[in-house]
Amino acid sequence: MSQSFRTIVVSTLTLIVSSILATAAEVRVLSVGSTQIAARAIATEFEKQTRHKVSFTIRPPFEIDKELAEKTFDAVILSVPAMDNHDEAGDLAPMSRVALARVGVGVVVKEGGPVPDVSTPEKLKAAVLAARSLAYTNPATPNTSGAIAGAALAKLGILDEIKDKTRHASLAVGGELVAKGEVELGFLNLSEIPKGVTVAGALPGPLQGYTVYEAAVLSKGSTDQAVTAFVKYLASAPAATYWSEAKLEPAATYMRTRASQ
């Protein structure tokens, strides 16, 4: 074990031990669906080590504001633009934001059917033009799979050409449409691939974009130290494995890549 990794593990364990010393608490988390597989797995490990309880409310991005207005939560997991908005509105505890992970967009087709080659911009363009229908989320929502897919198709110069055969649907609905064969091509976050579909490939490099997720403590939620401990644990070195397994790239990985470039 390297000295740097040992230091990270010791720091994480110190965080956990300090959290254990407090009375067991419940951490109420509001999150978008793209992060839920990893976040739930990380929460399970956190619960085992601290005795605290983590409960999740999962909502699509367009319902987050409504949930925050009507209910009380202690922490939130959102994409960066939305997090910026809540930070400016004073909804977040000062200096509590942490970067978690990012996810790219993939092209999916019905399981068992023909799988097109989408490995280059030219091949993706040909596949989209040949498809009888396609679906992705509303491209007007910033930093989401729909915005990324829409930008990619715009770069290919075919938005007008495919307008009549394009449907805008939530990730869950879009995935279901593809799985049922009602839509031929779908553009989904690679962390939210449902049963019944096959990933033809990620958007080719020049067209790929990423939704970046962060966590933060909410200013109107609990002040128990368990909340801060959980938010920090989501971004810890032990948590990175869970993000990777859920097809998201941990923040430490892409930040390290940027630093080396």
N, C-alpha and C positions, 0 to 999 in steps of 0.2 A: 504493500500500500504506500503510495507516494505521500510525502509530507503535506502537500497541498490538499490532497483528498482527505487525509486524516484530519486536517484542520477543519474541513467542511463538515465531516461527520461529527466531530466533537462539538462544533458549534450548533449543529442540528439537534444533537442529543441534549445539549444544554438548554436549548429552547424547549424541548419536550419535557425535561425534568422540571424546569421552572413552571411549566404549565400544569404539571401533575400536582405540584404543591398547592395549587389553588383548588377550590371546591369545583367538582365536576359541573360543567356548564353546557348549555345547548348553543350551538352556533348556527344561526339561520342564514342560509345562503340563497341569493337569487342569481340564477345563471341562465345564459343562453344554451341551447342544446348542443352546439358544436363541441363544447368542452366537457360535457357531462360524464362521458365514459371515464376519462382520465381523472376528473375531479372527484367522482364518486370513489374510485379505487384509492386515490390519495387520502380521501376522508376516512375510509375504512382503516387504513394504516394509522392515521392520526388518532382515531378513536381507540385503537388497540393500545397505543403507547401512552395516551394521556387520560383516558376515561371520559373525555368530553364527548358530547354527541353532536354530530353535524347533520342537519336536515337541509334538503335541497328543494327549491321550487324552480322548475325549468320552464322557461317561456321563450317564444320566438322574439327576435329583437324588437318588433313593432309593438309588443305587449309589455315590455319592461317598464316603461314610464308609468303605465296604468297600475302595474303591480306595486311600484314604489309609492305611488300616491295613495293607494288604498290599504296597504299592509306595511308592517314593520319588519325589516330585515337587518342583519348585522354586517353582512358582507355581500359584495356583488362581483360577478365575473362577466365582463363585457368586452367588446371590441374597442380598440383605441378611440375612434371618433366619438362613440357614445360615452366612453369614460371621460373624455375631454369635456363634453357637454355637462356631465354631472359634476365634474370637478369645478368648473366655472360657476355652476349654480350653488356650490357650497354643500352638495350632498355627501361629499366624501371627507373622511377625517384627514386632516393635513398630513402630507408626507407618507400616506399609507399605501399608495399605489405601487404594485410590483408587476413586472413583466412576467408572463407565464410561458406562452408558446405562440406559434403561428401555424396556419394550415393553408395549403394550396388547393387548387381546384382540379378535379379530374373529369374526364368524359366517361359516361356510363351508358351501357346498352342492356337490353333484356338478357338475362342469363340463358345460355343455351343457343342464342342467336348468333349471327355473324358479328365478328368483332373488327371494326375498322382500324386501320393504321392511322394514328393521330400523332405520330412521333415528331413531325416537323410542321411548321406553319402551313406549308403547301398541302401536305397530306390531310391536316385537320380541315382546311378550307374545302378540299374535295369531299371529305366525309360529310361535312355540314351541308354542303350544297346538294349532295346526293340523298340525304336523309329526307323522309317525308314529313317529319315533325321534330321539334326539339323544345326543351324546357329548361328554364333557370329562374332563379328568384328575381324579384323586382330590382333592376339595375339602378334605380334611384336611391336605394339605401346604400350609403358609403361603406367601403371596406367589408363587403360581403361577397359571397360566391357569385351572386347575380351581377354585381358591379364589375367584378373581375372578368366574368364570362362576357358581359356586354362590351367591356373595353377590348377584350381579345378579338371579338367578332368585328368590332369597329376598325381595329388595326388591319384586319384581313380585308376590309372594304366591302363587306357583304351584308351589313345590317339591313339596308333597304330591301335587298334581294330576298332575305329570309323572313322578313317581317310578318308575312301572312301565315307562316307555318310555325311561328314561335309562340309559346305559352309562358307566362310568368306565374310561377307557383312556388309555394314554400318548399323548403328542402324535403320535408316529409311527403308532401303531396307529389312533388316532382319525381321523387324516387319511386313512389307507388305507381305513377303513370307509366314510367319506364318498365317497371317490373311486370305490369299487366299488358305491356305491348301497345298501350294507347299512345305513347310517345316513343319515337325511335332513339333519339339521343337526349341525354340529360347532362347538365353541368352541376356537379355537387361538390361540396367540401369533401376532401379525402378522408376526413374523420367521421363522416356521416354517410357511409355507404350501406344501404339497407339490403336485406335479403332479397333475392330475386333479380339482382342486377350484377353485371360484370364491369369492372373498370377496364376500359379500352386503353387508358393511359392518362397521365397527368397532362395538363396543358403544356405544350412545348416551351422550353426555356424563355424565348423572347416574348412570349405571350402570358407567361405565368405571373400571377400576383398572389398576395398573401393577406389573409385576415389575421390581424395580430390581437391577441387577447391579454388582458390584464385583470388583476384582482385588486380590491381595495376594501377598506373598512368604511362602513357607512356612518355618517356623523350622528344620525338619529337612532342608531341601534344600540346594542348592549356595549357597555364599556369594560366588560370582563376581559381580562388579558387573554383568554382562550381565543377570542376573535382575532386579535392581532397574531397570535401564535399560529392559528390555522392559515391565515393569509400568507404569512411568511413561509409556512411549510409547503404550500402549494408551489412556491418558487424555489424550493430547496434542492440540493443535489440528489437526495434520495427520491424526490418526486419526479425527476427528469425521466426515469425509466418508464413511468406510467404515461407521460405525455408521448413519448416515442412509440410505445405499444399501441396507443390510440391514433397513430398516424398524424400526430402534430409534432412540430419541431420545437424542442425546448428553447427557451429564450437564451440560455447560456450558450447553446450551440450556434445559433445564427449570429449572436453578438460576437462570439469568438471568431467566426468566419469573416464578419465585417472588419474586425480589428486587424486581421491578418492580410486584408486586401490592400 
